[in-house]
């Protein structure tokens, strides 16, 4: 059973997260031949204060 864990800075819409789930699922079906029913996708949303980019929080970088 393929399991994809996606980490994103919080703030995406439900529609955007649905699209991520759909496209990642389809990519795994195509890439490894897994049945769609076996694919699992988990989105973890991280506050921008907890996400660092080049030594600075994403929030401080304006994200």
C-alpha positions as CSV (number, residue, x, y, z in Angstrom):
1,X,0.0,0.0,0.0
2,X,1.7,3.2,-1.1
3,X,1.6,6.0,1.5
4,X,2.5,9.6,0.6
5,X,3.0,12.2,3.3
6,X,3.0,15.8,2.1
7,X,4.1,18.7,4.2
8,X,2.8,22.1,3.4
9,X,2.9,25.5,5.0
10,X,-0.7,26.1,6.2
11,X,-3.0,28.3,4.2
12,X,-4.1,26.2,1.2
13,X,-7.8,26.0,0.4
14,X,-9.7,22.7,0.6
15,X,-9.9,22.7,-3.1
16,X,-6.1,22.9,-3.4
17,X,-5.7,20.1,-0.9
18,X,-8.2,18.0,-2.8
19,X,-6.2,18.6,-6.0
20,X,-3.0,17.5,-4.3
21,X,-4.6,14.3,-3.0
22,X,-6.0,13.5,-6.4
23,X,-2.8,14.2,-8.3
24,X,-0.5,12.4,-5.9
25,X,-2.8,9.4,-5.9
26,X,-2.8,9.3,-9.7
27,X,0.9,9.7,-9.9
28,X,1.4,6.7,-7.5
29,X,-1.1,4.6,-9.5
30,X,0.8,5.4,-12.7
31,X,4.3,5.1,-11.3
32,X,4.1,1.9,-9.3
33,X,1.0,0.3,-10.6
34,X,-0.8,0.3,-7.3
35,X,-4.5,0.0,-7.3
36,X,-6.1,3.3,-6.5
37,X,-7.9,1.8,-3.5
38,X,-4.6,1.0,-1.9
39,X,-3.1,4.6,-2.1
40,X,-3.1,6.7,1.0
41,X,-2.2,10.5,1.0
42,X,-1.7,12.5,4.2
43,X,-1.3,16.3,4.2
44,X,0.4,17.8,7.2
45,X,0.0,21.5,7.5
46,X,2.8,23.4,9.3
47,X,2.5,26.9,10.6
48,X,4.8,29.3,8.8
49,X,6.5,30.1,12.1
50,X,7.6,26.4,12.3
51,X,9.0,26.2,8.7
52,X,12.5,27.4,8.1
53,X,14.0,28.5,4.8
54,X,17.7,29.3,4.7
55,X,17.8,29.9,8.4
56,X,14.7,32.2,8.6
57,X,11.1,31.2,9.3
58,X,8.7,31.2,6.4
59,X,6.6,33.8,8.2
60,X,9.6,36.2,8.5
61,X,10.2,35.6,4.7
62,X,6.6,36.7,4.0
63,X,5.2,33.3,3.3
